[in-house]
Amino acid sequence: MKIKLNGVDMVTHCTTLEDLVMVESHQQNSVATALNGEFVAIKDRADTLLSEGDAIEIIAPMSGG
């Protein structure tokens, strides 16, 4: 299915937000996620189904000064 991840169009076979986070090589506890502009908590990612055209943000914290 076609989705938009962090503003970039892509094709994925992932069906849940949890799967997508793992495929994109992120640690579940080290990122924040949003689906179509709505925050999705870690505990809800496995039950959050992806659909054609969804816009997903996976945001990792940045350190520095």
Secondary structure, 3 states (H helix, E strand, C coil): CEEEECCEEEECCCCEHHHHHHHCCCCHHHCEEEECCEEECHHHHHHCECCCCCEEEEECCCCCC
